[in-house]
Structure formats: structure tokens, C-alpha cells
Amino acid sequence: MSATREPRWKHTDIFPIITDFIHQDYEQRRRPVLAPDIVAHLLHETSARTIIDAVRQHQQDWSVEHIASNMVAWFTARFESGTSPYLHEFEHTTVDGQDAYTPTATPKP
């Protein structure tokens, strides 16, 4: 085992929850969806919270807010590295110094 801890959650479990929220929030508010709003959603969405609470059992030095923020940071990191499976689905920007996402007008295959 390496010195780096393996994450106790999978991108494939959390990222769809994030993308669903971005679409829903954008549809309602018609503005870029900010990372702190995504974090707040993860903390209140049942399936995400189950994963967050499971991670917390193994990383007790991290608050649930820190875990949710870490999940969103990974989502952003995948965009910045060009490796996100959602590159065609969202535009990543910065609004007032915070990462933000807007669904693309026409998703590309």
C-alpha cells in the first residue's frame, strides 16, 4: 500500500449526482452553478450523504463539509485536466473566484 490514502468514494458514484444537480439548478435559476452550491447539495442529497458519511467513518479528521468539498474539487480537477467524461456536457468557468458550471446549449456526443 502506498503512502497516499486511496479515496473511500468513487467518482462514478458522486459525479452523476453532481451533474444531475447542475442541470436541475441551472434549469431553475438560469445562472452558472457555483461549487459551494454543489457542496451544499451533496450534504443534503440522500445518496451522496450516505457516501459522505461512510467516508467520514474512515477519515474522522475530515468534516462532512470537507469531504463534500473534496468531491467537488475532484470534479473540477477532472475538467481542468481535460479528463472529465462531462467535458461536452458543461462549460467550466469561474464566477467571483469560485468554480462554476453551466450546461452546454447543445451537448456534443
VMD Tcl script that builds the backbone (N, CA, C; Angstrom):
set m [mol new atoms 327]
animate dup $m
set s [atomselect $m all]
$s set {name element resname resid chain x y z} {
  {N N MET 1 A 0.841 -1.190 0.000}
  {CA C MET 1 A 0.000 0.000 0.000}
  {C C MET 1 A 0.878 1.241 0.000}
  {N N SER 2 A 0.516 2.216 -0.809}
  {CA C SER 2 A 1.312 3.432 -0.906}
  {C C SER 2 A 1.029 4.349 0.276}
  {N N ALA 3 A 1.855 5.369 0.390}
  {CA C ALA 3 A 1.694 6.324 1.486}
  {C C ALA 3 A 0.457 7.192 1.283}
  {N N THR 4 A -0.011 7.317 0.036}
  {CA C THR 4 A -1.201 8.105 -0.262}
  {C C THR 4 A -2.442 7.267 0.026}
  {N N ARG 5 A -3.371 7.857 0.736}
  {CA C ARG 5 A -4.628 7.163 1.023}
  {C C ARG 5 A -5.474 7.031 -0.233}
  {N N GLU 6 A -6.033 5.874 -0.429}
  {CA C GLU 6 A -6.984 5.679 -1.511}
  {C C GLU 6 A -8.297 6.332 -1.085}
  {N N PRO 7 A -8.965 7.003 -2.006}
  {CA C PRO 7 A -10.247 7.606 -1.628}
  {C C PRO 7 A -11.253 6.524 -1.251}
  {N N ARG 8 A -12.136 6.858 -0.355}
  {CA C ARG 8 A -13.174 5.927 0.103}
  {C C ARG 8 A -14.468 6.119 -0.670}
  {N N TRP 9 A -14.391 6.785 -1.793}
  {CA C TRP 9 A -15.546 7.002 -2.645}
  {C C TRP 9 A -15.082 6.934 -4.093}
  {N N LYS 10 A -16.025 6.717 -4.991}
  {CA C LYS 10 A -15.705 6.598 -6.409}
  {C C LYS 10 A -16.311 7.761 -7.189}
  {N N HIS 11 A -15.531 8.267 -8.138}
  {CA C HIS 11 A -16.021 9.336 -8.999}
  {C C HIS 11 A -17.327 8.922 -9.667}
  {N N THR 12 A -17.415 7.663 -10.074}
  {CA C THR 12 A -18.610 7.182 -10.780}
  {C C THR 12 A -19.852 7.153 -9.890}
  {N N ASP 13 A -19.666 7.233 -8.581}
  {CA C ASP 13 A -20.807 7.294 -7.663}
  {C C ASP 13 A -21.260 8.729 -7.409}
  {N N ILE 14 A -20.319 9.649 -7.331}
  {CA C ILE 14 A -20.629 11.033 -6.953}
  {C C ILE 14 A -20.847 11.942 -8.154}
  {N N PHE 15 A -20.057 11.779 -9.202}
  {CA C PHE 15 A -20.146 12.707 -10.328}
  {C C PHE 15 A -21.533 12.747 -10.968}
  {N N PRO 16 A -22.237 11.630 -11.124}
  {CA C PRO 16 A -23.604 11.734 -11.672}
  {C C PRO 16 A -24.555 12.544 -10.774}
  {N N ILE 17 A -24.351 12.474 -9.476}
  {CA C ILE 17 A -25.171 13.277 -8.551}
  {C C ILE 17 A -24.874 14.756 -8.777}
  {N N ILE 18 A -23.598 15.074 -8.953}
  {CA C ILE 18 A -23.195 16.456 -9.219}
  {C C ILE 18 A -23.782 16.940 -10.540}
  {N N THR 19 A -23.664 16.142 -11.583}
  {CA C THR 19 A -24.156 16.580 -12.893}
  {C C THR 19 A -25.671 16.749 -12.906}
  {N N ASP 20 A -26.381 15.852 -12.248}
  {CA C ASP 20 A -27.838 15.994 -12.158}
  {C C ASP 20 A -28.208 17.305 -11.469}
  {N N PHE 21 A -27.503 17.623 -10.392}
  {CA C PHE 21 A -27.783 18.865 -9.671}
  {C C PHE 21 A -27.491 20.085 -10.536}
  {N N ILE 22 A -26.380 20.065 -11.260}
  {CA C ILE 22 A -26.054 21.210 -12.113}
  {C C ILE 22 A -27.183 21.449 -13.117}
  {N N HIS 23 A -27.634 20.394 -13.753}
  {CA C HIS 23 A -28.734 20.541 -14.714}
  {C C HIS 23 A -29.994 21.086 -14.041}
  {N N GLN 24 A -30.361 20.523 -12.893}
  {CA C GLN 24 A -31.578 20.954 -12.200}
  {C C GLN 24 A -31.481 22.394 -11.717}
  {N N ASP 25 A -30.366 22.728 -11.097}
  {CA C ASP 25 A -30.208 24.078 -10.559}
  {C C ASP 25 A -30.168 25.110 -11.683}
  {N N TYR 26 A -29.469 24.779 -12.746}
  {CA C TYR 26 A -29.411 25.720 -13.872}
  {C C TYR 26 A -30.800 25.909 -14.490}
  {N N GLU 27 A -31.536 24.841 -14.623}
  {CA C GLU 27 A -32.889 24.919 -15.182}
  {C C GLU 27 A -33.777 25.850 -14.344}
  {N N GLN 28 A -33.615 25.813 -13.033}
  {CA C GLN 28 A -34.435 26.641 -12.143}
  {C C GLN 28 A -33.963 28.089 -12.085}
  {N N ARG 29 A -32.650 28.293 -12.021}
  {CA C ARG 29 A -32.129 29.642 -11.771}
  {C C ARG 29 A -31.554 30.353 -12.989}
  {N N ARG 30 A -31.216 29.592 -14.024}
  {CA C ARG 30 A -30.641 30.163 -15.245}
  {C C ARG 30 A -29.397 30.996 -14.969}
  {N N ARG 31 A -28.519 30.441 -14.161}
  {CA C ARG 31 A -27.233 31.083 -13.866}
  {C C ARG 31 A -26.209 29.976 -13.640}
  {N N PRO 32 A -24.920 30.282 -13.788}
  {CA C PRO 32 A -23.910 29.256 -13.521}
  {C C PRO 32 A -24.079 28.694 -12.107}
  {N N VAL 33 A -23.840 27.403 -11.980}
  {CA C VAL 33 A -23.976 26.721 -10.692}
  {C C VAL 33 A -22.609 26.734 -10.009}
  {N N LEU 34 A -22.547 27.371 -8.846}
  {CA C LEU 34 A -21.287 27.544 -8.121}
  {C C LEU 34 A -20.918 26.308 -7.300}
  {N N ALA 35 A -19.616 26.090 -7.156}
  {CA C ALA 35 A -19.120 24.948 -6.389}
  {C C ALA 35 A -19.707 24.890 -4.972}
  {N N PRO 36 A -19.804 26.015 -4.233}
  {CA C PRO 36 A -20.395 25.919 -2.892}
  {C C PRO 36 A -21.853 25.435 -2.900}
  {N N ASP 37 A -22.581 25.756 -3.961}
  {CA C ASP 37 A -23.956 25.267 -4.076}
  {C C ASP 37 A -23.969 23.760 -4.300}
  {N N ILE 38 A -22.998 23.271 -5.062}
  {CA C ILE 38 A -22.889 21.828 -5.291}
  {C C ILE 38 A -22.547 21.119 -3.993}
  {N N VAL 39 A -21.619 21.685 -3.227}
  {CA C VAL 39 A -21.243 21.109 -1.929}
  {C C VAL 39 A -22.471 21.028 -1.028}
  {N N ALA 40 A -23.224 22.112 -0.945}
  {CA C ALA 40 A -24.422 22.127 -0.096}
  {C C ALA 40 A -25.415 21.062 -0.544}
  {N N HIS 41 A -25.549 20.897 -1.845}
  {CA C HIS 41 A -26.460 19.863 -2.359}
  {C C HIS 41 A -25.986 18.470 -1.935}
  {N N LEU 42 A -24.705 18.206 -2.076}
  {CA C LEU 42 A -24.189 16.885 -1.690}
  {C C LEU 42 A -24.469 16.584 -0.223}
  {N N LEU 43 A -24.402 17.596 0.610}
  {CA C LEU 43 A -24.623 17.401 2.045}
  {C C LEU 43 A -26.085 17.111 2.372}
  {N N HIS 44 A -26.995 17.450 1.454}
  {CA C HIS 44 A -28.421 17.249 1.714}
  {C C HIS 44 A -29.060 16.157 0.862}
  {N N GLU 45 A -28.376 15.719 -0.188}
  {CA C GLU 45 A -28.915 14.697 -1.076}
  {C C GLU 45 A -28.657 13.330 -0.454}
  {N N THR 46 A -29.675 12.519 -0.348}
  {CA C THR 46 A -29.620 11.270 0.425}
  {C C THR 46 A -28.515 10.318 -0.006}
  {N N SER 47 A -28.424 10.017 -1.289}
  {CA C SER 47 A -27.420 9.037 -1.710}
  {C C SER 47 A -26.003 9.586 -1.569}
  {N N ALA 48 A -25.814 10.883 -1.831}
  {CA C ALA 48 A -24.488 11.485 -1.630}
  {C C ALA 48 A -24.127 11.497 -0.156}
  {N N ARG 49 A -25.082 11.833 0.676}
  {CA C ARG 49 A -24.812 11.906 2.115}
  {C C ARG 49 A -24.454 10.539 2.688}
  {N N THR 50 A -25.059 9.484 2.160}
  {CA C THR 50 A -24.713 8.128 2.595}
  {C C THR 50 A -23.238 7.847 2.307}
  {N N ILE 51 A -22.784 8.245 1.120}
  {CA C ILE 51 A -21.379 8.045 0.746}
  {C C ILE 51 A -20.475 8.918 1.618}
  {N N ILE 52 A -20.861 10.156 1.806}
  {CA C ILE 52 A -20.070 11.083 2.635}
  {C C ILE 52 A -19.938 10.546 4.059}
  {N N ASP 53 A -21.040 10.070 4.622}
  {CA C ASP 53 A -21.000 9.533 5.988}
  {C C ASP 53 A -20.123 8.289 6.078}
  {N N ALA 54 A -20.126 7.466 5.031}
  {CA C ALA 54 A -19.259 6.279 5.012}
  {C C ALA 54 A -17.788 6.689 4.962}
  {N N VAL 55 A -17.471 7.716 4.168}
  {CA C VAL 55 A -16.104 8.224 4.105}
  {C C VAL 55 A -15.694 8.760 5.472}
  {N N ARG 56 A -16.586 9.468 6.111}
  {CA C ARG 56 A -16.324 10.075 7.430}
  {C C ARG 56 A -15.959 9.019 8.470}
  {N N GLN 57 A -16.507 7.808 8.342}
  {CA C GLN 57 A -16.188 6.726 9.269}
  {C C GLN 57 A -14.701 6.368 9.209}
  {N N HIS 58 A -14.089 6.540 8.022}
  {CA C HIS 58 A -12.693 6.172 7.833}
  {C C HIS 58 A -11.747 7.363 7.898}
  {N N GLN 59 A -12.278 8.556 7.739}
  {CA C GLN 59 A -11.469 9.770 7.767}
  {C C GLN 59 A -12.095 10.729 8.776}
  {N N GLN 60 A -11.988 10.357 10.031}
  {CA C GLN 60 A -12.665 11.109 11.077}
  {C C GLN 60 A -12.074 12.492 11.307}
  {N N ASP 61 A -10.888 12.728 10.785}
  {CA C ASP 61 A -10.290 14.052 10.918}
  {C C ASP 61 A -10.843 15.034 9.884}
  {N N TRP 62 A -11.671 14.549 8.957}
  {CA C TRP 62 A -12.302 15.398 7.953}
  {C C TRP 62 A -13.763 15.618 8.314}
  {N N SER 63 A -14.221 16.851 8.228}
  {CA C SER 63 A -15.644 17.140 8.431}
  {C C SER 63 A -16.414 16.690 7.188}
  {N N VAL 64 A -17.711 16.547 7.329}
  {CA C VAL 64 A -18.529 16.184 6.172}
  {C C VAL 64 A -18.452 17.277 5.103}
  {N N GLU 65 A -18.335 18.523 5.523}
  {CA C GLU 65 A -18.195 19.628 4.580}
  {C C GLU 65 A -16.896 19.506 3.798}
  {N N HIS 66 A -15.821 19.119 4.487}
  {CA C HIS 66 A -14.527 18.944 3.821}
  {C C HIS 66 A -14.599 17.807 2.798}
  {N N ILE 67 A -15.260 16.729 3.163}
  {CA C ILE 67 A -15.394 15.584 2.253}
  {C C ILE 67 A -16.183 15.999 1.006}
  {N N ALA 68 A -17.305 16.669 1.194}
  {CA C ALA 68 A -18.111 17.115 0.055}
  {C C ALA 68 A -17.322 18.108 -0.810}
  {N N SER 69 A -16.579 18.996 -0.185}
  {CA C SER 69 A -15.746 19.954 -0.929}
  {C C SER 69 A -14.674 19.222 -1.727}
  {N N ASN 70 A -14.104 18.192 -1.148}
  {CA C ASN 70 A -13.100 17.383 -1.827}
  {C C ASN 70 A -13.696 16.715 -3.062}
  {N N MET 71 A -14.914 16.230 -2.949}
  {CA C MET 71 A -15.586 15.594 -4.083}
  {C C MET 71 A -15.783 16.588 -5.228}
  {N N VAL 72 A -16.199 17.791 -4.894}
  {CA C VAL 72 A -16.391 18.822 -5.910}
  {C C VAL 72 A -15.042 19.255 -6.484}
  {N N ALA 73 A -14.015 19.304 -5.653}
  {CA C ALA 73 A -12.672 19.642 -6.131}
  {C C ALA 73 A -12.173 18.610 -7.144}
  {N N TRP 74 A -12.470 17.335 -6.903}
  {CA C TRP 74 A -12.099 16.290 -7.860}
  {C C TRP 74 A -12.868 16.471 -9.164}
  {N N PHE 75 A -14.142 16.821 -9.076}
  {CA C PHE 75 A -14.946 17.067 -10.269}
  {C C PHE 75 A -14.300 18.174 -11.099}
  {N N THR 76 A -13.890 19.246 -10.440}
  {CA C THR 76 A -13.240 20.370 -11.101}
  {C C THR 76 A -11.878 19.969 -11.658}
  {N N ALA 77 A -11.118 19.222 -10.895}
  {CA C ALA 77 A -9.791 18.799 -11.346}
  {C C ALA 77 A -9.864 18.002 -12.636}
  {N N ARG 78 A -10.868 17.167 -12.752}
  {CA C ARG 78 A -11.041 16.374 -13.978}
  {C C ARG 78 A -11.352 17.295 -15.163}
  {N N PHE 79 A -12.089 18.380 -14.940}
  {CA C PHE 79 A -12.335 19.352 -16.008}
  {C C PHE 79 A -11.044 20.050 -16.390}
  {N N GLU 80 A -10.320 20.503 -15.392}
  {CA C GLU 80 A -9.096 21.252 -15.657}
  {C C GLU 80 A -8.038 20.404 -16.351}
  {N N SER 81 A -8.031 19.110 -16.107}
  {CA C SER 81 A -7.051 18.223 -16.738}
  {C C SER 81 A -7.521 17.729 -18.105}
  {N N GLY 82 A -8.780 18.024 -18.448}
  {CA C GLY 82 A -9.328 17.580 -19.722}
  {C C GLY 82 A -9.732 16.117 -19.731}
  {N N THR 83 A -9.848 15.501 -18.547}
  {CA C THR 83 A -10.164 14.072 -18.466}
  {C C THR 83 A -11.581 13.793 -17.983}
  {N N SER 84 A -12.372 14.821 -17.827}
  {CA C SER 84 A -13.738 14.617 -17.357}
  {C C SER 84 A -14.606 14.004 -18.452}
  {N N PRO 85 A -15.414 13.005 -18.103}
  {CA C PRO 85 A -16.342 12.478 -19.091}
  {C C PRO 85 A -17.478 13.460 -19.397}
  {N N TYR 86 A -17.511 14.576 -18.690}
  {CA C TYR 86 A -18.578 15.567 -18.844}
  {C C TYR 86 A -18.115 16.835 -19.571}
  {N N LEU 87 A -16.945 16.790 -20.194}
  {CA C LEU 87 A -16.424 17.973 -20.879}
  {C C LEU 87 A -17.396 18.507 -21.925}
  {N N HIS 88 A -18.097 17.627 -22.604}
  {CA C HIS 88 A -19.047 18.038 -23.645}
  {C C HIS 88 A -20.376 18.529 -23.072}
  {N N GLU 89 A -20.606 18.220 -21.810}
  {CA C GLU 89 A -21.914 18.485 -21.217}
  {C C GLU 89 A -21.996 19.819 -20.469}
  {N N PHE 90 A -20.825 20.294 -20.005}
  {CA C PHE 90 A -20.797 21.518 -19.202}
  {C C PHE 90 A -19.670 22.434 -19.630}
  {N N GLU 91 A -19.888 23.705 -19.371}
  {CA C GLU 91 A -18.837 24.700 -19.517}
  {C C GLU 91 A -18.362 25.032 -18.106}
  {N N HIS 92 A -17.070 24.942 -17.882}
  {CA C HIS 92 A -16.481 25.259 -16.573}
  {C C HIS 92 A -15.941 26.678 -16.633}
  {N N THR 93 A -16.373 27.515 -15.689}
  {CA C THR 93 A -15.927 28.900 -15.605}
  {C C THR 93 A -15.619 29.229 -14.155}
  {N N THR 94 A -15.255 30.477 -13.945}
  {CA C THR 94 A -15.060 30.982 -12.589}
  {C C THR 94 A -15.939 32.214 -12.426}
  {N N VAL 95 A -16.688 32.252 -11.332}
  {CA C VAL 95 A -17.550 33.389 -11.023}
  {C C VAL 95 A -17.166 33.882 -9.632}
  {N N ASP 96 A -16.733 35.107 -9.546}
  {CA C ASP 96 A -16.309 35.694 -8.277}
  {C C ASP 96 A -15.300 34.800 -7.555}
  {N N GLY 97 A -14.381 34.234 -8.328}
  {CA C GLY 97 A -13.322 33.404 -7.760}
  {C C GLY 97 A -13.736 31.985 -7.399}
  {N N GLN 98 A -14.951 31.608 -7.746}
  {CA C GLN 98 A -15.435 30.262 -7.423}
  {C C GLN 98 A -15.691 29.489 -8.712}
  {N N ASP 99 A -15.355 28.199 -8.681}
  {CA C ASP 99 A -15.642 27.354 -9.831}
  {C C ASP 99 A -17.148 27.323 -10.054}
  {N N ALA 100 A -17.522 27.318 -11.341}
  {CA C ALA 100 A -18.933 27.320 -11.698}
  {C C ALA 100 A -19.131 26.506 -12.972}
  {N N TYR 101 A -20.335 25.984 -13.123}
  {CA C TYR 101 A -20.673 25.130 -14.264}
  {C C TYR 101 A -21.985 25.566 -14.878}
  {N N THR 102 A -22.010 25.523 -16.214}
  {CA C THR 102 A -23.209 25.818 -16.972}
  {C C THR 102 A -23.378 24.696 -17.989}
  {N N PRO 103 A -24.571 24.127 -18.087}
  {CA C PRO 103 A -24.781 23.113 -19.126}
  {C C PRO 103 A -24.554 23.749 -20.508}
  {N N THR 104 A -23.955 22.991 -21.417}
  {CA C THR 104 A -23.771 23.489 -22.771}
  {C C THR 104 A -25.127 23.531 -23.465}
  {N N ALA 105 A -25.258 24.439 -24.408}
  {CA C ALA 105 A -26.528 24.597 -25.132}
  {C C ALA 105 A -26.868 23.340 -25.909}
  {N N THR 106 A -25.884 22.779 -26.559}
  {CA C THR 106 A -26.098 21.568 -27.342}
  {C C THR 106 A -25.038 20.561 -26.946}
  {N N PRO 107 A -25.393 19.586 -26.108}
  {CA C PRO 107 A -24.393 18.595 -25.722}
  {C C PRO 107 A -23.837 17.886 -26.951}
  {N N LYS 108 A -22.528 17.724 -26.959}
  {CA C LYS 108 A -21.854 17.043 -28.050}
  {C C LYS 108 A -21.695 15.577 -27.704}
  {N N PRO 109 A -21.760 14.697 -28.714}
  {CA C PRO 109 A -21.621 13.247 -28.416}
  {C C PRO 109 A -20.241 12.886 -27.929}
}
mol reanalyze $m
mol bondsrecalc $m
mol representation Tube
mol addrep $m
